[in-house]
């Protein structure tokens, strides 16, 4: 997935302090260790997600789910996805 609609100045990603062009990365090529050394703005992280390998993507998904606070039973599709479906997908993927 290429992010053509975004101005290059809007997408900011640095790995170990060096700015990179996210579109030059192969999908699935960014490891968890490399991801932990990334600094990016919101647009940069959005562009980066398809570039993560499975281990890094699982790490990101679990981290995002930890930051979602549901104070009631899920009643919308979004809440059900966050509270029920995504955790089950993560659990199954971790078993493989």
C-alpha positions in Angstrom: 0.0 0.0 0.0 1.5 3.3 -1.0 0.5 6.6 0.6 0.3 8.9 -2.4 -2.4 11.2 -1.0 -0.2 12.4 1.9 2.3 15.2 1.5 5.8 13.8 2.2 6.1 16.4 5.0 3.1 14.9 6.7 4.6 11.4 6.9 7.6 11.4 9.2 9.4 8.1 10.1 12.8 7.7 11.6 14.6 4.5 12.3 17.6 4.9 14.7 17.4 8.7 14.1 17.6 8.4 10.3 14.5 9.6 8.3 13.3 7.0 5.9 10.8 6.8 3.0 8.2 4.4 4.2 7.2 3.5 0.6 10.7 2.2 0.0 10.2 -0.5 2.6 9.0 -3.9 1.6 5.7 -5.1 3.2 6.4 -7.4 6.1 10.1 -6.4 6.4 10.1 -4.4 9.6 11.0 -6.5 12.6 9.9 -6.0 16.2 13.4 -4.9 17.2 13.6 -2.4 14.4 10.0 -1.2 15.2 11.0 -0.5 18.8 13.7 2.0 17.4 11.2 3.9 15.3 9.9 7.4 15.9 7.0 8.6 13.8 4.1 10.9 13.7 0.5 9.5 13.4 0.6 9.5 9.6 4.0 7.8 9.7 2.8 5.0 11.9 -0.3 4.5 9.7 2.0 4.2 6.7 4.3 1.8 8.5 1.8 -0.8 9.7 1.7 -2.8 6.4 5.5 -2.9 6.5 5.6 -4.7 9.9 6.4 -8.4 10.0 3.9 -10.7 11.9 5.7 -10.4 15.3 5.8 -6.6 15.2 2.2 -6.4 14.0 1.0 -8.6 16.9 3.0 -6.4 19.3 1.3 -3.2 17.9 -2.1 -4.8 18.0 -1.8 -5.9 21.6 -0.5 -2.4 22.6 -3.4 -0.7 20.9 -5.9 -3.0 22.5 -4.4 -2.3 26.0 -5.1 1.4 25.4 -8.7 1.0 24.5 -10.9 1.3 27.6 -14.4 -0.2 27.4 -16.5 0.5 30.4 -19.5 -1.6 29.3 -20.3 -4.6 27.2 -19.6 -3.9 23.5 -22.7 -2.7 21.6 -21.2 -1.4 18.4 -19.2 -3.1 15.7 -16.1 -1.1 16.7 -16.4 -2.0 20.4 -17.0 -5.7 19.5 -14.0 -5.7 17.3 -11.8 -4.2 20.0 -13.2 -6.2 22.9 -13.9 -9.6 21.3 -12.7 -10.2 17.8 -9.2 -8.7 17.8 -8.1 -10.3 21.1 -9.3 -13.7 19.7 -7.4 -13.2 16.4 -4.3 -12.3 18.4 -4.6 -15.3 20.6 -5.0 -17.6 17.6 -2.1 -16.0 15.7 0.2 -16.4 18.7 -0.5 -20.1 18.8 0.8 -20.6 15.2 
